[in-house]
Each structure stands twice: as C-alpha cells, then as structure tokens.
C-alpha cells in the first residue's frame, strides 16, 4: 500500500479545489478529550473556554480559515470564533460570545485552506 500526498488539489479547469485540512470534535469541559479528529495531534486547554488546536501536519502557512461551533453545557448553541492566533502548527479558539470565556460540552473545529 502506498500513500499519495498533495499540496494542492485542482479542479478539471485548473482552479484549486480547497479541502478541509484538519477537523476535531472534542469535550471542552473538565479534562479536554478528543472524540474524533483528522490532522489534529492534541488540544491544549488554556483555561475556561480557551483552547489551542495542534495540527499533526502543519499548514503551509497561517492563511487558512477556522470554523468553530459549540454546544454549551446548558444545551443552547453558540459559536466559538477563532481568537486571532493562527500559526502553521496550531489555531487558538475561545468562547467570546458571553464576554468571558466559558467551557463548552462539545466543540467542533474545521480548518480549510
């Protein structure tokens, strides 16, 4: 068995076809635990509602988009926007919707480039 690796995927017309480069679903309360992931090596818990997603394979640069959603402990839905810390090896996300960081029962992050 062999593995094919590509830096870019192209559509038939030659334009780039962008893919999800990393994703993770994790428990953001108590001890942070990954439920499922792709290209995510670990999650760093920086404090209440403040997480760093560490990539297994680095992005080519920090010019990617991180989409984040969460389920709060109370059952209501909300989003956890990226906090502005993007590096090729990790992205930092935090719950900014309440004025203070708050842990979330389920956090989902998808990274596109």
C-alpha positions as CSV (number, residue, x, y, z in Angstrom):
1,X,0.0,0.0,0.0
2,X,1.3,3.5,-0.8
3,X,0.3,7.0,0.2
4,X,-0.3,9.9,-2.1
5,X,0.4,13.4,-0.8
6,X,-0.6,16.7,-2.5
7,X,0.0,20.3,-1.6
8,X,-3.0,21.4,-3.8
9,X,-5.9,19.7,-5.4
10,X,-7.1,21.0,-8.8
11,X,-10.4,21.0,-10.5
12,X,-10.6,20.0,-14.1
13,X,-10.4,23.7,-15.2
14,X,-7.1,24.1,-13.3
15,X,-8.5,26.1,-10.4
16,X,-7.6,25.0,-6.9
17,X,-10.1,22.7,-5.1
18,X,-9.9,23.6,-1.4
19,X,-10.3,20.8,1.2
20,X,-10.8,20.5,4.9
21,X,-7.1,20.2,6.1
22,X,-8.0,19.5,9.8
23,X,-11.0,18.8,11.9
24,X,-11.8,17.9,15.5
25,X,-14.8,17.2,17.8
26,X,-13.8,17.4,21.5
27,X,-15.2,17.6,25.0
28,X,-14.3,21.1,26.2
29,X,-15.3,20.7,29.9
30,X,-13.2,19.2,32.7
31,X,-10.4,17.3,31.2
32,X,-10.4,18.1,27.4
33,X,-10.8,15.0,25.4
34,X,-10.8,14.4,21.6
35,X,-13.8,12.4,20.4
36,X,-12.8,12.3,16.8
37,X,-10.3,14.1,14.6
38,X,-8.3,14.4,11.4
39,X,-4.8,16.0,11.3
40,X,-5.1,17.1,14.9
41,X,-2.5,15.8,17.3
42,X,-3.8,17.3,20.5
43,X,-5.9,20.0,22.2
44,X,-4.3,22.4,24.7
45,X,-6.7,23.6,27.4
46,X,-5.5,27.2,28.1
47,X,-8.2,27.8,30.7
48,X,-12.0,28.1,30.8
49,X,-13.3,28.1,27.2
50,X,-9.8,28.8,25.7
51,X,-8.3,26.0,23.6
52,X,-5.4,25.6,21.2
53,X,-5.9,23.0,18.4
54,X,-2.5,21.5,17.5
55,X,-2.0,20.1,13.9
56,X,-0.4,16.7,13.2
57,X,0.9,18.0,9.9
58,X,1.5,21.8,9.7
59,X,-0.4,24.0,7.3
60,X,1.7,25.6,4.5
61,X,1.2,29.0,6.3
62,X,-1.2,30.8,8.7
63,X,-3.5,31.9,5.9
64,X,-6.4,29.5,6.5
65,X,-10.0,29.7,7.8
66,X,-11.0,28.0,11.0
67,X,-14.7,27.4,11.5
68,X,-15.8,26.6,15.1
69,X,-19.1,25.7,16.7
70,X,-20.0,24.6,20.2
71,X,-22.8,23.2,22.4
72,X,-22.8,24.9,25.8
73,X,-23.5,23.0,29.0
74,X,-27.0,24.5,29.2
75,X,-27.8,22.9,25.9
76,X,-28.0,26.1,23.8
77,X,-26.0,26.5,20.7
78,X,-23.3,29.1,20.1
79,X,-20.1,29.7,18.2
80,X,-16.5,29.9,19.4
81,X,-14.8,32.2,16.9
82,X,-11.1,31.8,16.5
83,X,-9.3,34.2,18.8
84,X,-7.0,35.5,16.1
85,X,-4.0,33.3,16.9
86,X,-3.2,31.4,13.7
87,X,0.1,29.7,13.1
88,X,1.1,27.0,10.7
89,X,1.1,24.4,13.6
90,X,-1.9,25.4,15.6
91,X,-5.0,27.6,15.9
92,X,-6.3,29.1,19.2
93,X,-10.1,29.3,19.7
94,X,-12.1,30.7,22.6
95,X,-15.7,31.4,23.6
96,X,-16.1,35.2,23.2
97,X,-19.9,35.2,23.0
98,X,-20.6,35.8,26.7
99,X,-18.0,38.5,27.5
100,X,-15.9,35.9,29.4
101,X,-14.6,32.5,28.3
102,X,-16.8,29.6,29.2
103,X,-16.2,25.8,28.7
104,X,-18.4,24.1,26.1
105,X,-19.6,20.4,26.3
106,X,-18.9,19.9,22.6
107,X,-16.5,21.9,20.4
108,X,-16.1,21.3,16.7
109,X,-13.3,22.9,14.6
110,X,-12.7,22.6,10.9
111,X,-9.8,24.2,9.1
112,X,-9.9,25.0,5.4
113,X,-7.1,26.1,3.1
